[in-house]
């Protein structure tokens, strides 16, 4: 078991609306950087005791995540040790894939929404304490909106727009409610898991799932950061923007790698026989939280940003996934 996919229902497939969403044109230049082997051998992975976080970290840092501990897919937050659990979104609908705004004041997540004819995944926004919940757009969508990421100034989200089962890289202007899809010049830009960088660029998994690409927020200056011969997932930039964590399919499973943009090296951080993915960085860049199936159930773990010191921070028999560390 390695695939983590959203649960959503569609009563029947609506007609394509892609031409209405195309808004921005991309450049077409690219420079491929192949994914190399780990820079050093991997030691056997063992779980260690939880680290002694400072009081400041316990009171200011939070990890939001998706849990099925109440039966459905709900969103909770906890401290970096897995304590101080707080429910944030526990409605009867499916809620998943939470993301912190850069100032840690708001959370965007995916929630199912009925538009009168179809049920789609849509984007819901709330305060960091779960209050003032509302839809990102007042009008329901006619397609699935998934996996949001906040712009540095908090005015926009990048996300996946899934039309007729094809994922495109899109955006929402939170001020006006406008929704659009990036363009290649010949159609919509296909890809998955878009995320804003600290400086406002957009990083995403390319259409083939075997590249991780970057572009400016206006869709210009397209560049390929990572290439591989097997699928890639879950790109996550370090707080200083100098490293990129991602999941790569290798030897029949997904493991987590980090590319260092300073020296160009790629290091493999996990080597479990079970799924490891969905990496997210601590605010100081010293640790990475991730989802792992190594216990026989999807749970949230943390590790050193260089690998090692693997610590399980959720301890349930239910699914715990989609971690997002506060900034």
QUIMO-V665263 format. One record per residue. N is the residue number from 1. RES is the residue in three letters. D_FIRST is the distance of its C-alpha to the first C-alpha in Angstrom with 2 decimals. Layout:
# QUIMO-V665263
((N RES D_FIRST) (N RES D_FIRST))
This chain:
# QUIMO-V665263
((1 UNK 0.00) (2 UNK 3.78) (3 UNK 6.19) (4 UNK 8.69) (5 UNK 11.41) (6 UNK 14.63) (7 UNK 15.85) (8 UNK 19.24) (9 UNK 21.75) (10 UNK 24.39) (11 UNK 27.23) (12 UNK 28.25) (13 UNK 27.99) (14 UNK 30.92) (15 UNK 32.96) (16 UNK 32.14) (17 UNK 33.73) (18 UNK 32.80) (19 UNK 36.47) (20 UNK 37.33) (21 UNK 34.81) (22 UNK 35.61) (23 UNK 37.48) (24 UNK 37.26) (25 UNK 37.70) (26 UNK 35.95) (27 UNK 37.44) (28 UNK 36.08) (29 UNK 36.61) (30 UNK 33.73) (31 UNK 33.42) (32 UNK 30.32) (33 UNK 29.24) (34 UNK 26.88) (35 UNK 24.01) (36 UNK 25.28) (37 UNK 24.02) (38 UNK 23.79) (39 UNK 27.35) (40 UNK 27.19) (41 UNK 25.26) (42 UNK 22.43) (43 UNK 23.32) (44 UNK 21.11) (45 UNK 19.27) (46 UNK 20.77) (47 UNK 20.94) (48 UNK 24.46) (49 UNK 26.64) (50 UNK 26.68) (51 UNK 29.25) (52 UNK 32.57) (53 UNK 32.45) (54 UNK 35.86) (55 UNK 37.18) (56 UNK 37.27) (57 UNK 33.56) (58 UNK 32.81) (59 UNK 35.09) (60 UNK 34.29) (61 UNK 30.68) (62 UNK 27.97) (63 UNK 24.23) (64 UNK 23.24) (65 UNK 19.73) (66 UNK 17.96) (67 UNK 17.63) (68 UNK 17.27) (69 UNK 19.61) (70 UNK 22.32) (71 UNK 20.41) (72 UNK 19.92) (73 UNK 18.59) (74 UNK 21.36) (75 UNK 22.45) (76 UNK 23.86) (77 UNK 25.39) (78 UNK 25.95) (79 UNK 27.69) (80 UNK 26.08) (81 UNK 26.06) (82 UNK 24.18) (83 UNK 27.52) (84 UNK 29.75) (85 UNK 27.15) (86 UNK 28.56) (87 UNK 27.27) (88 UNK 27.98) (89 UNK 26.70) (90 UNK 26.06) (91 UNK 27.42) (92 UNK 26.41) (93 UNK 24.66) (94 UNK 21.19) (95 UNK 21.65) (96 UNK 19.24) (97 UNK 19.24) (98 UNK 22.48) (99 UNK 24.63) (100 UNK 27.84) (101 UNK 31.06) (102 UNK 32.70) (103 UNK 35.29) (104 UNK 32.74) (105 UNK 34.79) (106 UNK 32.45) (107 UNK 28.84) (108 UNK 27.43) (109 UNK 24.37) (110 UNK 22.97) (111 UNK 24.35) (112 UNK 24.74) (113 UNK 28.31) (114 UNK 30.38) (115 UNK 32.96) (116 UNK 35.06) (117 UNK 33.41) (118 UNK 29.73) (119 UNK 27.05) (120 UNK 25.46) (121 UNK 23.59) (122 UNK 26.44) (123 UNK 27.33) (124 UNK 28.85) (125 UNK 30.81) (126 UNK 32.11) (127 UNK 33.90) (128 UNK 32.11) (129 UNK 33.18) (130 UNK 31.87) (131 UNK 35.33) (132 UNK 36.68) (133 UNK 33.59) (134 UNK 34.17) (135 UNK 32.72) (136 UNK 32.87) (137 UNK 34.81) (138 UNK 37.22) (139 UNK 36.52) (140 UNK 33.26) (141 UNK 31.38) (142 UNK 30.98) (143 UNK 27.53) (144 UNK 24.38) (145 UNK 24.99) (146 UNK 21.98) (147 UNK 21.10) (148 UNK 24.70) (149 UNK 26.29) (150 UNK 29.93) (151 UNK 32.80) (152 UNK 34.77) (153 UNK 37.63) (154 UNK 35.52) (155 UNK 37.03) (156 UNK 34.14) (157 UNK 30.41) (158 UNK 28.33) (159 UNK 25.35) (160 UNK 23.44) (161 UNK 25.48) (162 UNK 23.57) (163 UNK 26.17) (164 UNK 25.55) (165 UNK 21.81) (166 UNK 22.87) (167 UNK 22.29) (168 UNK 25.50) (169 UNK 26.59) (170 UNK 28.98) (171 UNK 31.03) (172 UNK 32.85) (173 UNK 36.28) (174 UNK 36.29) (175 UNK 40.09) (176 UNK 40.76) (177 UNK 37.55) (178 UNK 37.49) (179 UNK 34.21) (180 UNK 33.87) (181 UNK 31.69) (182 UNK 32.41) (183 UNK 34.05) (184 UNK 34.02) (185 UNK 37.54) (186 UNK 36.41) (187 UNK 33.88) (188 UNK 31.18) (189 UNK 29.17) (190 UNK 25.60) (191 UNK 22.85) (192 UNK 20.29) (193 UNK 20.03) (194 UNK 23.78) (195 UNK 25.24) (196 UNK 28.86) (197 UNK 30.13) (198 UNK 32.74) (199 UNK 35.50) (200 UNK 34.37) (201 UNK 32.77) (202 UNK 29.51) (203 UNK 26.51) (204 UNK 23.68) (205 UNK 21.15) (206 UNK 23.23) (207 UNK 23.11) (208 UNK 21.51) (209 UNK 18.67) (210 UNK 20.13) (211 UNK 22.79) (212 UNK 23.35) (213 UNK 26.74) (214 UNK 29.43) (215 UNK 32.38) (216 UNK 35.13) (217 UNK 34.88) (218 UNK 37.29) (219 UNK 35.13) (220 UNK 37.34) (221 UNK 36.85) (222 UNK 33.48) (223 UNK 32.11) (224 UNK 29.02) (225 UNK 27.87) (226 UNK 24.96) (227 UNK 24.09) (228 UNK 21.41) (229 UNK 20.59) (230 UNK 16.83) (231 UNK 15.31) (232 UNK 16.26) (233 UNK 15.42) (234 UNK 16.89) (235 UNK 20.40) (236 UNK 22.28) (237 UNK 25.90) (238 UNK 27.61) (239 UNK 30.49) (240 UNK 33.06) (241 UNK 31.30) (242 UNK 31.57) (243 UNK 27.93) (244 UNK 24.74) (245 UNK 21.30) (246 UNK 18.31) (247 UNK 14.76) (248 UNK 14.70) (249 UNK 12.35) (250 UNK 13.68) (251 UNK 13.29) (252 UNK 9.96) (253 UNK 8.37) (254 UNK 9.93) (255 UNK 12.86) (256 UNK 15.88) (257 UNK 19.27) (258 UNK 22.70) (259 UNK 25.51) (260 UNK 29.03) (261 UNK 31.36) (262 UNK 34.43) (263 UNK 34.08) (264 UNK 31.35) (265 UNK 29.15) (266 UNK 25.36) (267 UNK 23.74) (268 UNK 20.27) (269 UNK 19.61) (270 UNK 16.37) (271 UNK 15.23) (272 UNK 12.61) (273 UNK 10.38) (274 UNK 7.51) (275 UNK 7.02) (276 UNK 10.65) (277 UNK 12.23) (278 UNK 14.79) (279 UNK 17.75) (280 UNK 21.05) (281 UNK 24.36) (282 UNK 26.85) (283 UNK 30.29) (284 UNK 31.87) (285 UNK 29.10) (286 UNK 28.83) (287 UNK 25.34) (288 UNK 21.97) (289 UNK 19.73) (290 UNK 16.01) (291 UNK 12.71) (292 UNK 10.63) (293 UNK 7.98) (294 UNK 10.39) (295 UNK 12.11) (296 UNK 9.51) (297 UNK 9.58) (298 UNK 9.74) (299 UNK 13.29) (300 UNK 15.93) (301 UNK 17.33) (302 UNK 20.27) (303 UNK 21.58) (304 UNK 24.69) (305 UNK 24.90) (306 UNK 25.59) (307 UNK 22.65) (308 UNK 22.95) (309 UNK 23.89) (310 UNK 20.35) (311 UNK 20.87) (312 UNK 18.77) (313 UNK 20.70) (314 UNK 19.01) (315 UNK 19.00) (316 UNK 17.81) (317 UNK 15.67) (318 UNK 14.78) (319 UNK 12.69) (320 UNK 14.57) (321 UNK 13.90) (322 UNK 16.08) (323 UNK 18.57) (324 UNK 21.88) (325 UNK 24.61) (326 UNK 28.17) (327 UNK 30.46))
